């Protein structure tokens, strides 16, 4: 059985000083010994992740972090890892011990307020001291929900769950669709799936699997073919498909074999819309026309994998862009949670489809790029742009097509 991928889970981060009971709270919520608990400050070093199902929210991911007040050279590294979790946190929970509140907690409130993230406060160890009434009134005025509890008590899990559910916007409960709004119930989507070295043995890659599941969830139909069988598959249909979805690497062949009256796009572009900001990515692709020989381009991959001979991010996209620009570009690659704080050396950022990231993580990178004034786009859009089939690839998305035409 395959669990819900991490990228589709609501990420809930637990933050606070050392030894305030973050790990105890995580264990209480999950009813498991998910994290090591000790009276020694700084027991949690690397972030600890625990996936679970929490109705009516569905699949969530709790992230227990090191204390934001950690000290020393090693402590600074732990704090840096905690701060990286900020970027992918959908809901932030500040845990406070015995009502103690100070500069660290104020800084966390300010940080998540600037990021416009839902914020909750848990006054833990309430049996050892209560929170100040003035502070409680201040949080209530700021519309920051809070509870006073003891993480080891039987009531804690229920208290936290009720606060979490009551404070979340509807958008956190209703999951967005990948393609359900583009393929009506009963209609057909044709999926073009190359079987190459990047396809895991005996399985399809994650975006393809998630798209198939999304179609089934929306009572739509799907037909899966390799690129060489697309034309024959279309000829066998009595009614044309509502949409053809291809791996971006096969864009040119699929565009040639798909009649112009049938809408076509790629898995990567669908995920650009699902996980990020499609219009922003389309506008970012315009920067390709401004690239000159010697410019630096950052290529960011959400997952970590071994490079293959014709790797899409390290070989094919650099080759296509070099041909488009007509000069040699310098490509810098990062993977996983690594992402430069200083983006000024780059003229363009190209991100993968981010199937392993949650939406908040990718949007944080988009915001980071926008703040630095550096355009960002994604794999599928870059390929479509450099191959000259951008309008065709954006045909299902009127808003993105308008952004492309008007710049």
N, C-alpha and C positions, 0 to 999 in steps of 0.2 A: 504493500500500500504506500502511495506517495503522499507525504504531508503537503499542506499548502505552502508554496514557496515563500521564503522570507520577504521577498519584494512585494507580495500582496498582503502582508500583515500590517496592522496598525502598530506602530512602534511607540512604546511607552517607556520613557527614560526615568530612572530613579536617581536623583541627584541630592547632594548635601555634603556636610562635613564627614570626616572619619568618625566611625563608631556611633552614628546616630540611629542605626537600626535599618539601613536600607536593605541589607541582605535578609534580615529577619522579616521585613515586610514582604520581600519577594517570596520567601518560603511560606509565609502565611497565605499570600494570594494564590500561589500555585499548589498549596497543600503538599509540597515536596521539599526535600532538602536540596533545593536548586543551587544554593550558594552557601559557602562556608561561613559560619557565624562564630565570632570570637570576641572576647572582651578587649583583645589587643587592637589598638587603632591601626588602620591601614591593612586589614586582612585582605580586602578585595583589591587586586592589583589591576589586571586587565578587565575590561567590561565582560560581564557574564550575561549571556542571552538565554532566555527561556521562552519558547513558544508554547501557546496554549489556546484553547477555545474558550471564549467568554461571551456567552449569549447576553443580549442580542447583538453584540458587536461582531461576533464571529471570530476569525483567527487573529490573534494579537501576538506581539513579541515584546516581552518585558526585558529591559536592559538595566542591569545593576552595575553601577560605576564606582570607581575609586573616589575617595573623598577629595573635594575641590580645595581642601586646605592642606593637602599632603605637602611634605617638606623634603628638602635635600635634592640632590641631582636626580636620584631615582624617582623621588616623589614628583618632581617637575615633569618627568616623562609620563608618569601615571596621570597627572592632571591634564597633560596634552592629549592623551588618549580619551579621557573623559570629555574634553572639549570637542573632539572629533565626533562624538556621539550627538552633540547638539545639532549637527547638520541633518541627521536622519530621524530626529525625534519629532513625532507627530503630537504627542502629549507629554508635557514635562511634569514630573512630580518632585517637589522639594520636600525632603524629609528632615525634620527638626527634632532634636532630642530635648525632652522635658521643657519645651517652650522656649528654648534658648534661640534668640534671633539676633543677627548682627550684620556686619558688612558683607560676609560671604553670601548670606541669603538675599540681601538687598541687591547684590550684583547679579545673582541668578534671576531674580524677578525682572530686573532691567534688561538682561540679555534676552530672555524669552519674550518679554514684552516688545522689544525691538523686532524680534523675528515673528511676532504675531502668532505665537503658538499657544494653544490652550494650556493653562497652568493650574495645578492643584497643589495644596499644601497638606502634609500629614504631620501633625504634632504628635510624635511618637513618645513613648515612655511617659505617658500622662500620669502614671502612678508615682512618678518621681518629681513632678512639677508641672504646673499648668501654664499655658501661654498667657501673655499679658492681654487683658481685655481691650486695651487701646489698639494693640496689634491686630486682634481679631476684627475689630470694627473697621480698621484700615483695609484689611484684606477684603472684607465684605463690600466696602465702598468701591474697591478696585475690581469687584466682581471676580475675585479669585476664591473658588470654593476651598474649604478646609474642614478637617476633622481632627478631633483629639482622640487618641486611641493608645492601645498597647499592642504592639505587633504580635506578641505571643498569646494574646487573648482570643477566645473563640469568636468574639464579635468583630474582630478587625477585618476579616475578609469581606463580610457582608457590608460593613460601613464603607470600605474603600470602593467596592463594586458599585454601590448605590451612588456614591459621589461621582464616580467616573462616568457612569451612564447618564446621569442627570445633567452633567456639565458639557457633554459633547454636542457639537452641531450635528444636524441630520446628515450632512455630507460624509461624516465619518462612519455612519452606520450603513448608508446606501453606497455600495461599491460601484465605481464607474465601470462602464462596459468597454471592452477592447474594440468590438466591431458590431455589437448587437444593434446599434442605431443605424448602421449602414446596410445591414442585411435583414430585411423584415422577416418575421416568423413565416416559415414555409418556403422562403426563398433560398437560393443556393449560393454559396461562396466556393470558388475554385481556388484551392491552395496549391501553389507551385513550390515543391520542396526538393531542392537538390540533395542528393545523397553523395556527400564528398567527405574529405578527411576530417572536417570539423563536426560532422554528424556523429554523435556517440554511438558505439556499436549496439545494435538492437533497439535503439531509441531515437526519437526526434529531439531536436533542441528545444529548450524551454519556451521561447516565444511561440513556436509552432504548436506545442502542446496546449499552452494557455489559450491560444486563439481558437483551437478546436473546441476546447471546453466551453469557452465563452459563446460560441455559436450554438452549441447544444443547450446551454443554459437559457438561451433566448429563442429556443424552438426553431432555429434555422438549420439548414442542411449544409453539409460540406462534402466536397470531393477533392481528394488529395492525389496529385500527380507529380512526376518529375518533369523538368523543363522540356525534355524531348517528347513527352507524351501529351503536352498541353494542347496542341492543335488537334490531335486525334480525340482527346477528351471533349473538347468543345464541339467537335463535329458530331459526337454521339448524343448531344443534348437536344431535346426538342425545344426547350426554353433556355435562352442564354442566362448565365449566372448574373446575379446582382452585382458581384464584385469578384475580381481576380486579385489574389494576394500572392506576391512572390518574395522569395529571398532576394535582397537587393543586388546580390552578385549576378543574378540572372536577368536583371532589368531589361537589357537590350533585346535579348532573345524573346522574352515574354511580351514585351511591347510590340515586337514584330509579329508575333503569333496571335495576339489578342485583337479582335476587331475594334476599331476606334469608338464604336458606340457602347462598348462595355467598359465600365470604370475599372481602373487598375491602380494598385498601390503596393507597398511592401510591408513586411512585418516590422521592419525598423521604423518606418514612418508611423505606423499604427502605435508603436510603443513610444515614439516621440510625443504623440498626443496623449497617451495614457499616463506616462510618467513625468512628462515635462510640460513645455509650452510650445506647441507646434508652430504657432505664428512667429514666436521669437526665434525659433530654429530656422524658419524659412527666411526671415529677415537677416539672420546671421550668415546664411549661405551666400548672400550678396557680396560678402567680403572676399569670396573666392576671386571675384573679378579684380580686386585690388591687390591681390598677392603678387609679389615680385620675387625674382630669383634671389635666394639668400634669406628670405623671410623664415621665421620660426613658427611652426604649427604644433600645438599640443594635441595629442590624441589620447583620450581617456577611455579606459576600459573598466567596466564595473566589476567584472569577474577576473579571476586569475587563471590563466591557462597557458600551456606550453605553445610556443609559436610553431606553426606548421609551414611547409614550404611556400604556400601561396596564401598566407594569412591575410584576412580581409583588412585588418587595421594597420598591419605593419608592412604589407607588400602591395596589395591591390589599390587601396585608397591613395597611398603615396604615389604609386605609378600613375593612376588616373589624374591626380591633381598636378603632378609634374608635367604630364602631357598637356593638360589644359592651360597651365600657366606658361609653359614653354621655357622653363628654367628650373634649376635645382632648388628645392626647398629643404629646410632643415626640420626634421620631424622628431619630436620628443614624446616618449610614451610613458604613461603612468597607469597603474592598475589598482583595483580595489579601493581602499579608503585613501590612498595617496593622491593628493591634489595640491598643486602649488598655492601658497598663500599669495605670492607675488606673481601676477599674470602679465605684468608689463612687458616682459621680453617677447610675448607672443602676439602675432597678428590675427590668429584665429584659434578657437578651441573646437575640436570635433569629438563628440561623445558617442559612445556606442548606444544601443537601444535600451540599456539599463534594465534588462529583464530581472536581474538579481537585486536591484536597488528598489527601495520603496519610493513613492512619488516625492515625498518630502526631501529625500536625499538629493535627487536630481534637481529639484527646484532650488535647493540651497546653492547648488553649483551655478545654476542659471543666474540667480541673484548676485552671486559673487562676481560672475563675469560682467554683468550689467553694471555693478558698482565700480568695476575697474575700467569700464568702457571697452571691453574686449568682446567681439562678437563670438557667439557660440552656436553651433549647429550639430547635427548628428549624422551617423554613418549613412543611413538610407537617403537622407536629403542631399548629403554631399555627393553621393554616387549619382543620383538623379540629375543634379545640377551639372556635374562635370561631364555627364554623358549626353546632355542636351534634351532630356525628357522630363524636365521638372513639371511642366503643366500637366502632362499625362499622369504623373505620379501623384499629383495633388488634386486630381479631378474629383475625388469623393469629398473634399474638404473646401467648401466655398470660401470660408474666412481665410484659410491659409493661402488659397489661390489668389485671393485679393491682395494679401500681404506680399505675395511674390510679384504680382503685376505692378503694384504701386510702390514697392520698396519700403 
